[in-house]
Amino acid sequence: MSLKGKTLFISGASRGIGLAIALRAARDGASIAIAAKTAEPNPKLPGTIYTAAKEIEAAGGKALPIVCDIRFEDQVQAAVDQTAAKFGGIDILVNNASAISLTGTLQTDMKRYDLMNGINARGTYLVSRTCIPYLKKAANPHVLNLSPPLDMNPKWFAGHTAYSMAKYGMSMCVLGMAAEFKDDGIAFNALWPRTGIATAAIRNALAGDEGMKHCRTVNILSDAAYIVFNKKAKEFTGNFLIDDTFLAANGVTDFDQYRVDPTKDLMPDFFVPDSVPPPAGVSLKALRA
C-alpha cells in the first residue's frame, strides 16, 4: 500500500484527526492541501495551517497551507483550484472540519445552529461538490467523511439535536453521493471512532484534561483512513466504518497501542450503534490498575 504521488485535500487539517491523516499520507510522499481557518496561533487550539505544513514536509510530504472557511463558496472554489493547479489534480478528499456544541434545543441559539450546520453538513456538501470534477479525473478517487453511521435511535438526538443533525448531514452526503457517483468510480465512505479521540475538541468541549486520558489517539483514525484510501474505489464505497471494527477486519490485532492511558477505561463515543460491538478480544476497560 502506498499513497506516493497522491494529492489529498483535507478540511480542518491544521490539528487533530485531520493533521494525523495528513501525516500518515505524507510518510509515503503524498501532497496535502491543508484547508483550515487557523492562520494565527490560538492558546486553546494548538497548531496552524503553517505549523501543520512544516510537520507534513518533515514527514516526507509536500504541503500547501490554505486559509479557507468552508462555509464560503468562493473560498472553497479558490482553495480547490489552487490545490489542483499546484499538484496536478486531486485524488483524495477528507471532509474532517467540524463544529460541535452539545447543547439542547433551548440552549442552542440560531447562530450556533448555523455554525454547526454550515460547517458540518453544508461545508461537507460544498467541498465535495467542488472537488468532484477533479476527482472524476483521478485514477482511484476517494472521499472520506469523518461522520457517524446513520443510526436513527432517538438517544443520539436527545440533548443535542442540532449537533446530531449537522453530523448526520455529513453522513447523508456519503449515502447519497456514493450512489450518485458510483458509475464515475468515486468512493464515498464515512469513518467514525468507537471511543473518544484525544483532540482539542475533547479537551475544550467535552471532558478536559482528565477526559483525554480516557481516549484513544488520533493514530487509530489515521491508520484506518490510510487503509480506506488504498482500497479500489470502484469496489469500496458507501460504507459507514467504525475505526476498530474496520481495522480488525483488515488484520490489525493490537488496539492497546492507541490508548492514551492504559490505566483508564475508554470513553465511548456518540453515535456508535449497539449492533456494532467491539472486535473480538477488544475491551474498553482499563488494562491495569
C-alpha positions as CSV (number, residue, x, y, z in Angstrom):
1,M,0.0,0.0,0.0
2,S,1.2,3.5,-0.8
3,L,-0.1,7.0,-1.4
4,K,3.1,8.2,-3.1
5,G,2.2,10.7,-5.8
6,K,-1.4,11.2,-4.5
7,T,-2.9,14.6,-3.7
8,L,-5.1,15.0,-0.7
9,F,-7.4,17.9,0.1
10,I,-8.2,17.9,3.8
11,S,-10.5,20.3,5.6
12,G,-9.6,21.2,9.1
13,A,-6.1,19.7,8.8
14,S,-4.2,22.1,11.0
15,R,-4.5,19.9,14.0
16,G,-6.1,16.7,15.4
17,I,-7.5,14.0,13.3
18,G,-7.1,15.9,10.0
19,L,-3.4,16.5,10.6
20,A,-2.9,12.9,11.7
21,I,-4.4,11.7,8.4
22,A,-2.2,14.1,6.5
23,L,1.0,13.0,8.3
24,R,0.2,9.3,7.6
25,A,-0.1,10.1,3.9
26,A,3.0,12.3,4.0
27,R,5.1,9.4,5.1
28,D,4.5,7.9,1.6
29,G,5.5,11.2,-0.1
30,A,1.9,12.4,-0.8
31,S,1.0,16.0,-1.4
32,I,-1.5,17.6,1.0
33,A,-3.6,20.7,0.9
34,I,-4.3,22.0,4.4
35,A,-7.6,23.9,4.1
36,A,-8.4,25.4,7.5
37,K,-9.2,28.7,9.2
38,T,-6.4,28.8,11.7
39,A,-3.5,31.0,10.4
40,E,-2.6,32.6,13.8
41,P,-1.8,30.7,17.0
42,N,-4.6,30.2,19.5
43,P,-3.7,29.2,23.0
44,K,-6.8,26.9,23.2
45,L,-6.3,25.3,19.8
46,P,-2.7,24.3,19.2
47,G,-1.5,24.4,15.6
48,T,-2.0,26.5,12.5
49,I,-2.0,25.7,8.8
50,Y,1.7,26.7,8.7
51,T,2.8,24.6,11.6
52,A,0.9,21.7,10.0
53,A,2.7,22.3,6.7
54,K,6.1,22.1,8.4
55,E,5.1,18.8,10.1
56,I,3.9,17.3,6.8
57,E,7.1,18.3,5.0
58,A,9.2,17.0,7.8
59,A,7.3,13.6,7.5
60,G,8.2,13.4,3.8
61,G,5.2,15.0,2.0
62,K,4.5,18.2,0.2
63,A,2.2,20.7,1.8
64,L,0.0,23.6,0.6
65,P,-1.4,25.6,3.5
66,I,-4.6,27.5,2.6
67,V,-6.7,29.8,4.7
68,C,-10.2,28.6,4.0
69,D,-13.6,28.8,5.7
70,I,-15.6,26.1,4.1
71,R,-18.9,28.0,4.7
72,F,-18.0,30.3,1.8
73,E,-18.2,29.0,-1.7
74,D,-15.7,31.4,-3.2
75,Q,-13.0,30.4,-0.6
76,V,-13.6,26.7,-1.2
77,Q,-13.5,27.1,-5.0
78,A,-10.3,29.1,-4.8
79,A,-8.7,26.5,-2.4
80,V,-9.6,23.5,-4.6
81,D,-8.5,25.2,-7.8
82,Q,-5.2,26.2,-6.2
83,T,-4.6,22.7,-5.0
84,A,-5.2,21.2,-8.4
85,A,-3.1,23.8,-10.1
86,K,-0.1,23.2,-7.8
87,F,-0.2,19.4,-7.6
88,G,-1.8,18.5,-10.9
89,G,-5.1,17.3,-9.6
90,I,-6.9,15.9,-6.5
91,D,-7.1,12.2,-5.7
92,I,-8.5,12.1,-2.2
93,L,-10.8,14.4,-0.2
94,V,-11.1,14.2,3.5
95,N,-14.1,16.1,5.0
96,N,-12.8,16.5,8.5
97,A,-13.7,20.1,9.5
98,S,-16.5,20.1,12.1
99,A,-18.1,22.3,14.8
100,I,-19.6,20.9,18.0
101,S,-22.0,22.2,20.7
102,L,-23.6,19.5,22.8
103,T,-26.5,21.7,23.9
104,G,-30.2,21.2,24.0
105,T,-32.7,23.0,21.7
106,L,-33.4,25.9,24.1
107,Q,-29.7,26.3,24.8
108,T,-28.7,26.3,21.1
109,D,-29.2,29.7,19.6
110,M,-29.5,30.1,15.8
111,K,-26.0,31.4,15.4
112,R,-24.6,28.2,16.9
113,Y,-27.1,26.1,14.9
114,D,-26.0,27.9,11.7
115,L,-22.3,27.4,12.6
116,M,-22.6,23.7,13.1
117,N,-24.8,23.0,10.1
118,G,-22.8,25.5,7.9
119,I,-19.5,23.7,8.6
120,N,-20.6,20.1,9.1
121,A,-23.4,19.5,6.7
122,R,-23.3,22.4,4.2
123,G,-19.5,22.6,4.3
124,T,-19.1,18.9,3.5
125,Y,-21.6,19.1,0.7
126,L,-19.9,22.2,-0.7
127,V,-16.3,20.9,-0.6
128,S,-17.4,17.6,-2.0
129,R,-19.3,19.2,-4.8
130,T,-16.3,21.4,-5.6
131,C,-13.8,18.6,-5.7
132,I,-15.8,16.1,-7.7
133,P,-14.9,17.5,-11.1
134,Y,-11.2,16.9,-10.2
135,L,-11.9,13.5,-8.5
136,K,-13.5,12.3,-11.7
137,K,-10.1,12.6,-13.4
138,A,-8.2,10.7,-10.7
139,A,-7.1,7.1,-11.0
140,N,-8.5,5.9,-7.7
141,P,-10.6,8.7,-6.2
142,H,-11.8,8.6,-2.6
143,V,-13.9,10.9,-0.4
144,L,-13.8,10.2,3.3
145,N,-16.1,12.0,5.7
146,L,-15.4,11.9,9.5
147,S,-19.0,11.2,10.3
148,P,-21.1,8.5,12.0
149,P,-23.3,5.7,10.9
150,L,-26.9,6.7,10.2
151,D,-28.5,5.2,13.3
152,M,-31.9,6.9,13.9
153,N,-32.1,5.9,17.6
154,P,-33.6,8.9,19.5
155,K,-30.9,8.7,22.1
156,W,-28.4,10.1,19.6
157,F,-30.6,13.2,19.2
158,A,-31.9,13.9,22.7
159,G,-29.8,16.5,24.4
160,H,-28.1,17.9,21.2
161,T,-30.5,17.7,18.3
162,A,-28.7,20.5,16.4
163,Y,-25.3,18.8,16.5
164,S,-26.7,15.4,15.6
165,M,-28.5,16.9,12.6
166,A,-25.2,18.5,11.5
167,K,-23.1,15.4,11.8
168,Y,-25.8,13.2,10.2
169,G,-25.9,15.7,7.4
170,M,-22.3,14.7,6.6
171,S,-23.3,11.0,6.7
172,M,-26.2,11.7,4.3
173,C,-23.7,13.1,1.8
174,V,-22.0,9.7,1.9
175,L,-25.2,7.8,1.5
176,G,-26.4,9.9,-1.5
177,M,-23.1,10.7,-3.3
178,A,-21.8,7.1,-3.1
179,A,-24.8,6.1,-5.2
180,E,-24.9,9.2,-7.3
181,F,-21.2,8.9,-8.4
182,K,-20.8,5.1,-8.3
183,D,-20.6,4.9,-12.1
184,D,-17.8,7.6,-12.0
185,G,-15.8,5.4,-9.8
186,I,-15.6,7.8,-6.9
187,A,-15.7,6.2,-3.5
188,F,-17.6,7.9,-0.7
189,N,-17.2,6.5,2.8
190,A,-17.6,7.5,6.4
191,L,-15.3,6.8,9.3
192,W,-16.1,7.2,13.0
193,P,-14.4,6.4,16.2
194,R,-15.8,3.9,18.8
195,T,-14.2,5.9,21.6
196,G,-13.3,9.5,22.4
197,I,-10.2,10.6,20.5
198,A,-7.6,12.8,22.2
199,T,-8.1,16.1,20.4
200,A,-8.6,19.7,21.4
201,A,-12.4,19.2,20.9
202,I,-12.4,16.6,23.7
203,R,-10.4,18.8,26.0
204,N,-12.3,22.1,25.3
205,A,-15.8,21.0,24.6
206,L,-16.3,17.7,26.5
207,A,-14.1,16.3,29.1
208,G,-11.0,18.4,29.9
209,D,-7.5,17.1,30.5
210,E,-8.8,14.2,32.6
211,G,-11.1,13.1,29.8
212,M,-8.2,13.0,27.4
213,K,-6.8,10.1,29.5
214,H,-9.9,8.0,28.6
215,C,-9.4,8.4,24.9
216,R,-7.6,6.7,22.0
217,T,-5.0,8.6,20.0
218,V,-5.6,10.1,16.6
219,N,-3.5,7.4,15.1
220,I,-6.3,4.9,15.2
221,L,-8.2,7.0,12.7
222,S,-5.2,7.9,10.5
223,D,-4.4,4.2,10.2
224,A,-7.9,3.4,9.3
225,A,-8.1,6.2,6.7
226,Y,-4.9,5.0,5.1
227,I,-6.3,1.6,4.5
228,V,-9.5,3.1,3.1
229,F,-7.5,5.2,0.6
230,N,-5.7,2.1,-0.6
231,K,-8.9,0.3,-1.4
232,K,-10.1,0.1,-5.0
233,A,-12.6,3.0,-5.1
234,K,-15.0,1.2,-7.5
235,E,-15.3,-1.7,-5.1
236,F,-15.3,0.0,-1.8
237,T,-17.9,2.8,-1.5
238,G,-21.0,3.7,0.6
239,N,-19.6,2.2,3.8
240,F,-20.1,3.5,7.4
241,L,-17.0,2.4,9.2
242,I,-16.2,2.2,12.9
243,D,-12.4,2.5,13.4
244,D,-11.5,-0.6,15.4
245,T,-14.0,-2.9,13.6
246,F,-12.7,-1.8,10.3
247,L,-9.0,-2.2,11.3
248,A,-9.7,-5.6,12.8
249,A,-11.3,-6.7,9.5
250,N,-8.1,-5.6,7.8
251,G,-5.7,-7.5,10.0
252,V,-4.9,-5.2,13.0
253,T,-4.8,-7.0,16.3
254,D,-3.1,-4.6,18.7
255,F,-5.5,-1.9,19.8
256,D,-3.8,-1.2,23.1
257,Q,-1.2,0.9,21.1
258,Y,-3.9,3.5,20.6
259,R,-4.7,4.1,24.3
260,V,-3.6,7.4,25.8
261,D,-3.6,5.9,29.3
262,P,-3.8,2.1,29.7
263,T,-4.9,2.5,33.3
264,K,-8.1,4.3,32.4
265,D,-11.4,2.9,30.9
266,L,-12.0,4.2,27.4
267,M,-14.8,6.7,26.9
268,P,-17.4,5.5,24.4
269,D,-18.2,8.0,21.6
270,F,-21.6,9.1,20.4
271,F,-23.4,7.6,17.5
272,V,-21.9,4.1,17.6
273,P,-24.8,1.6,17.0
274,D,-25.5,-1.0,19.6
275,S,-25.4,-3.5,16.8
276,V,-21.7,-2.9,16.2
277,P,-19.8,-4.3,19.3
278,P,-16.0,-4.0,19.7
279,P,-13.9,-6.6,17.8
280,A,-13.4,-9.9,19.5
281,G,-11.0,-9.6,22.4
282,V,-11.1,-5.8,22.4
283,S,-12.2,-4.2,25.7
284,L,-12.9,-0.6,26.6
285,K,-12.0,-1.4,30.2
286,A,-8.7,-0.3,31.7
287,L,-5.8,-2.7,31.1
288,R,-4.3,-2.4,34.5
289,A,-4.9,-0.6,37.8
